[in-house]
Amino acid sequence: MSTHEPPADRDGSPAPTGADSLSRSAVVSAAVPAAAPGGGAGADAGPTSRDAAEDVPAAEDAPEPKGVPERAVAPEREDEPERAVAPEREDEPGRAGTPEDEEAAEDEEPGHSRSRDLLLLVGICLLALLLVNAFVTRPFSVPSGSMEDTLRPGDRLIANKLAYAFGGHPQRGDVVVFDGTGSFLPESDEPAGFWDGLSSLGRDLGLAPAGNTVYVKRVIGVGGDRVTSTGPGGRITVNGVPIDESSYLAPGDQPSSVAFDVVVPTGKLWVMGDHRSASRDSRDHLGEPGGGFVPESRVIGRADWVVYPFSRWTGLDRPAAFAATAGTGGHGDQR
């Protein structure tokens, strides 16, 4: 029997065209009532098959595709991308952290980062300060009044260590800071030990006090100069040129209370304090082994600035009085 033929009723009438039928058996069963107790079909039999077909809507008599089961709701496929909640990937920001990640996160906390940056900055500053003290400038405190009124006790000055670093030499009129060992103080007979070398390095770096071997004086004569004084009432002469020292001598002081006549050896300096009556300088060491002359190699630097107290902040320029001695000799070119 063809599934595309409209089903016929028991009496041979075709079912209404276009009506949906569940199946032929279902229509027939619905059309034939139960037999009466007497056996045959009575006159009060139920509705005809045509009426039943009209009252019961039938499904379209079309074959279902083979192999496709009928389902009310299709289950989700395993490979479908749409999910209620997608599992977190290990490389996503919201994933649960491993101990290594938590440790790295702690290291990146703002407080730790700021502390590390601060320590790094302090270390860089200390290193820069050590390098500056060792090679550029170095602070010193004036211990006495031998340089008044140019320098007073307690003044803090800055010595320029680069002033003579590249073949330069101290000039007449410069205020210099130097180590007086071997000139103003005798050399030690004991060999320098480890701690002596360490202390010297600490002083060079500015980590230790300068000690009592460091002096600050004004250069009056350089190598090759002849420096003379006739004593009280007379000026000091350099290579025969009298020097007007009134701009820096302490009020009431004379240029020198003692007479002397010296020729400064090459590579050495003749130095004197500005407060001549209160200064022990080259004049006081004439009869000693060093003769009062300071080796240029012992010069630490040129005093260029007074930086404290702030009220005395000033630069230490070379006095104009020494310009008159230019070209008269010095540094081995004695006239």
Kinemage of the C-alpha trace (Angstrom):
@kinemage 1
@onewidth
@group {chain A} dominant
@subgroup {mainchain}
@vectorlist {calphas} color= white
{ca met a 1} P 0.000 0.000 0.000
{ca ser a 2} L 1.442 3.370 -0.949
{ca thr a 3} L 1.965 5.767 1.921
{ca his a 4} L 1.067 8.653 -0.342
{ca glu a 5} L -2.495 7.480 -1.028
{ca pro a 6} L -5.148 9.049 1.123
{ca pro a 7} L -6.512 6.373 3.470
{ca ala a 8} L -10.005 5.051 2.710
{ca asp a 9} L -12.752 4.661 5.225
{ca arg a 10} L -14.322 1.305 5.934
{ca asp a 11} L -17.174 2.108 3.530
{ca gly a 12} L -14.738 2.822 0.748
{ca ser a 13} L -15.017 6.611 0.829
{ca pro a 14} L -11.759 8.394 0.617
{ca ala a 15} L -10.668 10.567 3.547
{ca pro a 16} L -11.070 14.305 3.083
{ca thr a 17} L -8.467 15.737 0.871
{ca gly a 18} L -5.772 17.603 2.762
{ca ala a 19} L -6.750 16.162 6.121
{ca asp a 20} L -3.911 14.976 8.287
{ca ser a 21} L -4.210 11.445 9.458
{ca leu a 22} L -2.244 9.787 12.181
{ca ser a 23} L -2.501 6.399 10.381
{ca arg a 24} L -5.048 4.175 8.717
{ca ser a 25} L -5.321 1.892 11.690
{ca ala a 26} L -5.821 4.805 14.039
{ca val a 27} L -8.644 6.228 11.950
{ca val a 28} L -10.354 2.900 11.626
{ca ser a 29} L -10.133 2.214 15.327
{ca ala a 30} L -11.573 5.576 16.119
{ca ala a 31} L -14.379 5.086 13.576
{ca val a 32} L -15.669 1.648 14.709
{ca pro a 33} L -17.488 1.668 18.031
{ca ala a 34} L -17.497 -1.216 20.436
{ca ala a 35} L -19.963 -4.039 19.557
{ca ala a 36} L -23.253 -4.076 21.307
{ca pro a 37} L -23.932 -6.856 23.716
{ca gly a 38} L -25.982 -8.549 21.059
{ca gly a 39} L -23.209 -8.898 18.693
{ca gly a 40} L -23.847 -6.763 15.520
{ca ala a 41} L -23.728 -3.148 14.860
{ca gly a 42} L -26.877 -1.319 15.999
{ca ala a 43} L -28.643 1.620 14.514
{ca asp a 44} L -27.282 3.827 17.297
{ca ala a 45} L -23.727 3.153 16.312
{ca gly a 46} L -21.193 5.857 16.843
{ca pro a 47} L -20.164 8.439 14.344
{ca thr a 48} L -19.007 7.305 11.008
{ca ser a 49} L -15.416 7.149 10.039
{ca arg a 50} L -15.912 10.282 7.957
{ca asp a 51} L -17.123 12.170 11.034
{ca ala a 52} L -14.272 10.804 13.096
{ca ala a 53} L -11.805 11.895 10.498
{ca glu a 54} L -13.309 15.364 10.500
{ca asp a 55} L -13.304 15.603 14.334
{ca val a 56} L -9.758 14.240 14.916
{ca pro a 57} L -7.010 16.219 13.219
{ca ala a 58} L -4.535 13.944 11.624
{ca ala a 59} L -0.892 14.546 11.170
{ca glu a 60} L 0.475 15.046 7.697
{ca asp a 61} L 0.900 11.736 6.061
{ca ala a 62} L 4.561 12.285 5.156
{ca pro a 63} L 7.290 9.839 5.818
{ca glu a 64} L 9.832 10.708 8.434
{ca pro a 65} L 13.473 10.820 7.320
{ca lys a 66} L 15.040 7.488 7.951
{ca gly a 67} L 17.737 7.307 10.622
{ca val a 68} L 16.700 10.551 12.368
{ca pro a 69} L 15.065 9.792 15.700
{ca glu a 70} L 12.285 12.023 16.789
{ca arg a 71} L 13.314 14.249 19.716
{ca ala a 72} L 11.503 16.893 21.649
{ca val a 73} L 14.697 18.872 22.450
{ca ala a 74} L 18.018 18.161 20.823
{ca pro a 75} L 20.853 17.744 23.340
{ca glu a 76} L 23.798 20.119 23.159
{ca arg a 77} L 26.702 18.939 21.105
{ca glu a 78} L 29.986 18.550 22.876
{ca asp a 79} L 31.768 20.718 20.351
{ca glu a 80} L 29.363 23.628 20.577
{ca pro a 81} L 31.137 26.850 21.604
{ca glu a 82} L 28.247 28.245 23.604
{ca arg a 83} L 28.474 27.372 27.297
{ca ala a 84} L 26.979 28.702 30.452
{ca val a 85} L 30.407 29.218 32.105
{ca ala a 86} L 33.648 28.690 30.240
{ca pro a 87} L 36.457 27.122 32.247
{ca glu a 88} L 39.308 29.508 33.063
{ca arg a 89} L 42.531 29.041 31.230
{ca glu a 90} L 45.796 28.922 33.131
{ca asp a 91} L 47.106 31.996 31.348
{ca glu a 92} L 44.038 34.161 32.060
{ca pro a 93} L 44.365 36.975 34.623
{ca gly a 94} L 41.620 35.650 36.845
{ca arg a 95} L 43.074 32.208 37.331
{ca ala a 96} L 44.036 30.899 40.724
{ca gly a 97} L 47.641 31.833 41.382
{ca thr a 98} L 50.400 29.392 42.019
{ca pro a 99} L 52.814 29.960 44.934
{ca glu a 100} L 55.354 31.361 42.496
{ca asp a 101} L 52.796 33.818 41.137
{ca glu a 102} L 51.812 34.920 44.642
{ca glu a 103} L 55.454 35.500 45.531
{ca ala a 104} L 55.967 37.519 42.350
{ca ala a 105} L 52.834 39.510 43.139
{ca glu a 106} L 54.147 40.287 46.617
{ca asp a 107} L 57.414 41.478 45.117
{ca glu a 108} L 55.497 43.849 42.889
{ca glu a 109} L 53.464 45.384 45.708
{ca pro a 110} L 53.753 49.200 45.757
{ca gly a 111} L 55.344 49.274 49.207
{ca his a 112} L 58.072 46.809 48.299
{ca ser a 113} L 58.727 48.576 45.008
{ca arg a 114} L 59.061 51.984 46.677
{ca ser a 115} L 61.423 50.618 49.348
{ca arg a 116} L 63.603 48.981 46.735
{ca asp a 117} L 63.728 52.145 44.649
{ca leu a 118} L 64.576 54.208 47.738
{ca leu a 119} L 67.456 51.905 48.709
{ca leu a 120} L 68.750 51.992 45.156
{ca leu a 121} L 68.592 55.791 45.122
{ca val a 122} L 70.443 56.034 48.464
{ca gly a 123} L 73.131 53.667 47.195
{ca ile a 124} L 73.612 55.679 44.014
{ca cys a 125} L 73.845 58.916 46.005
{ca leu a 126} L 76.443 57.459 48.385
{ca leu a 127} L 78.504 56.135 45.497
{ca ala a 128} L 78.330 59.481 43.731
{ca leu a 129} L 79.353 61.270 46.943
{ca leu a 130} L 82.368 58.993 47.401
{ca leu a 131} L 83.467 59.553 43.827
{ca val a 132} L 83.065 63.310 44.162
{ca asn a 133} L 85.063 63.377 47.423
{ca ala a 134} L 87.790 61.226 45.927
{ca phe a 135} L 88.254 62.985 42.603
{ca val a 136} L 86.363 66.287 42.381
{ca thr a 137} L 85.805 68.250 45.587
{ca arg a 138} L 86.130 67.680 49.297
{ca pro a 139} L 84.812 69.622 52.296
{ca phe a 140} L 87.021 70.753 55.147
{ca ser a 141} L 86.500 72.555 58.427
{ca val a 142} L 88.824 75.422 59.407
{ca pro a 143} L 90.271 74.573 62.850
{ca ser a 144} L 92.097 77.787 63.777
{ca gly a 145} L 92.352 81.521 63.165
{ca ser a 146} L 95.614 81.441 61.202
{ca met a 147} L 93.785 82.554 58.033
{ca glu a 148} L 91.607 85.312 59.493
{ca asp a 149} L 89.833 87.282 58.197
{ca thr a 150} L 89.689 85.294 54.965
{ca leu a 151} L 88.766 82.125 56.871
{ca arg a 152} L 87.452 81.948 60.417
{ca pro a 153} L 87.436 79.039 62.860
{ca gly a 154} L 84.480 76.779 62.127
{ca asp a 155} L 84.112 77.837 58.499
{ca arg a 156} L 83.375 75.015 56.066
{ca leu a 157} L 85.212 75.269 52.786
{ca ile a 158} L 85.241 73.226 49.597
{ca ala a 159} L 88.586 72.216 48.134
{ca asn a 160} L 88.661 71.802 44.365
{ca lys a 161} L 90.681 68.641 43.711
{ca leu a 162} L 90.564 69.096 39.940
{ca ala a 163} L 92.267 72.503 40.040
{ca tyr a 164} L 95.730 70.932 39.624
{ca ala a 165} L 94.731 67.470 38.385
{ca phe a 166} L 95.717 67.756 34.708
{ca gly a 167} L 99.212 69.170 34.748
{ca gly a 168} L 98.282 72.387 36.525
{ca his a 169} L 100.308 73.970 39.299
{ca pro a 170} L 99.356 76.087 42.288
{ca gln a 171} L 99.658 79.794 41.552
{ca arg a 172} L 100.771 82.695 43.739
{ca gly a 173} L 97.855 83.907 45.813
{ca asp a 174} L 95.932 80.592 45.809
{ca val a 175} L 94.566 79.315 49.116
{ca val a 176} L 95.475 75.624 49.263
{ca val a 177} L 94.672 72.670 51.505
{ca phe a 178} L 97.626 70.328 51.956
{ca asp a 179} L 99.030 67.523 54.064
{ca gly a 180} L 101.867 68.948 56.132
{ca thr a 181} L 103.617 65.613 56.682
{ca gly a 182} L 107.233 65.993 55.642
{ca ser a 183} L 107.154 69.792 55.721
{ca phe a 184} L 105.300 71.140 58.719
{ca leu a 185} L 105.420 67.764 60.473
{ca pro a 186} L 108.191 65.152 60.445
{ca glu a 187} L 107.768 61.947 58.518
{ca ser a 188} L 106.948 58.883 60.593
{ca asp a 189} L 109.804 56.418 61.034
{ca glu a 190} L 107.431 53.466 61.221
{ca pro a 191} L 106.340 51.866 57.947
{ca ala a 192} L 102.713 52.353 57.061
{ca gly a 193} L 100.614 49.338 58.004
{ca phe a 194} L 97.287 48.054 56.798
{ca trp a 195} L 95.261 50.241 59.153
{ca asp a 196} L 97.294 53.308 58.215
{ca gly a 197} L 96.540 52.703 54.557
{ca leu a 198} L 92.862 52.122 55.346
{ca ser a 199} L 92.707 55.361 57.353
{ca ser a 200} L 94.373 57.265 54.527
{ca leu a 201} L 91.847 55.853 52.045
{ca gly a 202} L 89.002 56.838 54.364
{ca arg a 203} L 90.336 60.404 54.556
{ca asp a 204} L 90.690 60.586 50.779
{ca leu a 205} L 87.089 59.453 50.331
{ca gly a 206} L 85.814 61.818 53.002
{ca leu a 207} L 84.723 58.949 55.263
{ca ala a 208} L 87.179 59.849 58.013
{ca pro a 209} L 88.228 63.185 59.520
{ca ala a 210} L 91.156 64.919 57.853
{ca gly a 211} L 93.189 64.720 61.046
{ca asn a 212} L 95.787 67.075 62.456
{ca thr a 213} L 98.172 66.831 59.510
{ca val a 214} L 96.022 68.921 57.140
{ca tyr a 215} L 96.613 72.675 56.840
{ca val a 216} L 95.169 75.561 54.871
{ca lys a 217} L 97.475 78.453 53.844
{ca arg a 218} L 98.042 80.978 51.055
{ca val a 219} L 100.707 80.375 48.414
{ca ile a 220} L 103.233 83.216 48.348
{ca gly a 221} L 106.008 81.668 46.241
{ca val a 222} L 106.171 78.749 43.789
{ca gly a 223} L 109.067 76.655 42.515
{ca gly a 224} L 111.890 78.896 41.301
{ca asp a 225} L 110.665 82.054 43.085
{ca arg a 226} L 112.835 84.104 45.395
{ca val a 227} L 110.797 85.300 48.377
{ca thr a 228} L 112.233 87.873 50.777
{ca ser a 229} L 111.242 89.989 53.750
{ca thr a 230} L 113.150 92.662 55.626
{ca gly a 231} L 111.151 92.095 58.802
{ca pro a 232} L 108.799 94.521 60.607
{ca gly a 233} L 107.641 97.439 58.507
{ca gly a 234} L 108.671 96.002 55.153
{ca arg a 235} L 106.712 94.306 52.402
{ca ile a 236} L 107.283 90.798 51.162
{ca thr a 237} L 108.836 90.676 47.706
{ca val a 238} L 108.563 87.918 45.114
{ca asn a 239} L 111.331 87.971 42.521
{ca gly a 240} L 112.028 91.540 43.571
{ca val a 241} L 108.405 92.710 43.182
{ca pro a 242} L 106.800 94.031 46.414
{ca ile a 243} L 103.366 92.605 47.122
{ca asp a 244} L 100.507 94.774 48.419
{ca glu a 245} L 98.786 92.371 50.826
{ca ser a 246} L 96.396 94.840 52.419
{ca ser a 247} L 93.345 93.228 50.778
{ca tyr a 248} L 93.658 89.984 52.726
{ca leu a 249} L 95.958 90.478 55.733
{ca ala a 250} L 94.264 90.523 59.136
{ca pro a 251} L 93.767 94.118 60.380
{ca gly a 252} L 96.787 95.343 62.344
{ca asp a 253} L 99.103 92.593 61.079
{ca gln a 254} L 102.441 93.239 59.392
{ca pro a 255} L 103.522 91.173 56.369
{ca ser a 256} L 106.193 89.486 58.488
{ca ser a 257} L 107.745 90.096 61.878
{ca val a 258} L 110.874 88.143 60.916
{ca ala a 259} L 113.310 88.622 58.045
{ca phe a 260} L 114.009 85.826 55.547
{ca asp a 261} L 115.366 85.272 52.060
{ca val a 262} L 114.616 81.952 50.370
{ca val a 263} L 114.550 80.409 46.903
{ca val a 264} L 111.721 77.937 46.528
{ca pro a 265} L 112.861 74.565 45.127
{ca thr a 266} L 111.191 73.278 41.968
{ca gly a 267} L 108.011 71.347 42.728
{ca lys a 268} L 107.560 72.997 46.125
{ca leu a 269} L 105.680 75.958 47.613
{ca trp a 270} L 106.256 78.729 50.132
{ca val a 271} L 103.029 79.281 52.099
{ca met a 272} L 101.920 81.755 54.785
{ca gly a 273} L 98.755 82.436 56.771
{ca asp a 274} L 96.728 85.648 56.332
{ca his a 275} L 96.788 86.258 60.100
{ca arg a 276} L 100.572 86.505 60.188
{ca ser a 277} L 100.878 87.124 63.924
{ca ala a 278} L 98.850 83.936 64.691
{ca ser a 279} L 100.121 81.643 61.950
{ca arg a 280} L 102.797 78.995 62.077
{ca asp a 281} L 103.741 78.679 58.441
{ca ser a 282} L 106.813 78.244 56.220
{ca arg a 283} L 108.729 80.884 58.213
{ca asp a 284} L 108.557 78.753 61.381
{ca his a 285} L 110.082 75.662 59.747
{ca leu a 286} L 113.113 77.185 58.022
{ca gly a 287} L 115.623 75.253 60.114
{ca glu a 288} L 113.789 71.910 59.887
{ca pro a 289} L 114.589 69.122 57.406
{ca gly a 290} L 111.819 70.203 55.010
{ca gly a 291} L 112.913 73.839 55.225
{ca gly a 292} L 109.252 74.887 55.480
{ca phe a 293} L 108.643 74.147 51.791
{ca val a 294} L 105.485 72.179 50.944
{ca pro a 295} L 105.710 69.620 48.106
{ca glu a 296} L 103.097 70.164 45.407
{ca ser a 297} L 102.332 66.451 45.613
{ca arg a 298} L 101.010 67.026 49.135
{ca val a 299} L 98.424 69.559 47.985
{ca ile a 300} L 94.917 68.126 48.308
{ca gly a 301} L 93.131 70.905 46.459
{ca arg a 302} L 92.525 74.602 46.013
{ca ala a 303} L 90.092 76.184 48.464
{ca asp a 304} L 87.517 77.754 46.175
{ca trp a 305} L 84.389 78.334 48.266
{ca val a 306} L 83.271 78.998 51.817
{ca val a 307} L 79.882 77.271 52.094
{ca tyr a 308} L 79.076 77.523 55.810
{ca pro a 309} L 77.896 79.498 57.696
{ca phe a 310} L 75.536 80.577 54.945
{ca ser a 311} L 76.040 84.215 55.887
{ca arg a 312} L 79.697 83.834 54.839
{ca trp a 313} L 79.036 81.998 51.586
{ca thr a 314} L 81.655 83.315 49.183
{ca gly a 315} L 84.250 82.372 46.597
{ca leu a 316} L 87.980 82.578 47.333
{ca asp a 317} L 89.445 84.407 44.370
{ca arg a 318} L 93.121 84.989 43.744
{ca pro a 319} L 94.067 88.525 44.918
{ca ala a 320} L 94.865 91.010 42.191
{ca ala a 321} L 98.079 92.019 43.970
{ca phe a 322} L 99.884 88.953 42.603
{ca ala a 323} L 99.235 89.970 39.015
{ca ala a 324} L 102.286 92.203 39.297
{ca thr a 325} L 104.517 89.128 39.580
{ca ala a 326} L 103.401 87.628 36.268
{ca gly a 327} L 106.335 86.819 33.989
{ca thr a 328} L 108.901 87.178 36.710
{ca gly a 329} L 109.696 83.449 36.921
{ca gly a 330} L 108.368 80.539 38.891
{ca his a 331} L 108.151 76.796 38.401
{ca gly a 332} L 111.827 76.633 37.475
{ca asp a 333} L 111.889 79.759 35.280
{ca gln a 334} L 113.635 81.971 37.804
{ca arg a 335} L 114.463 85.311 36.332
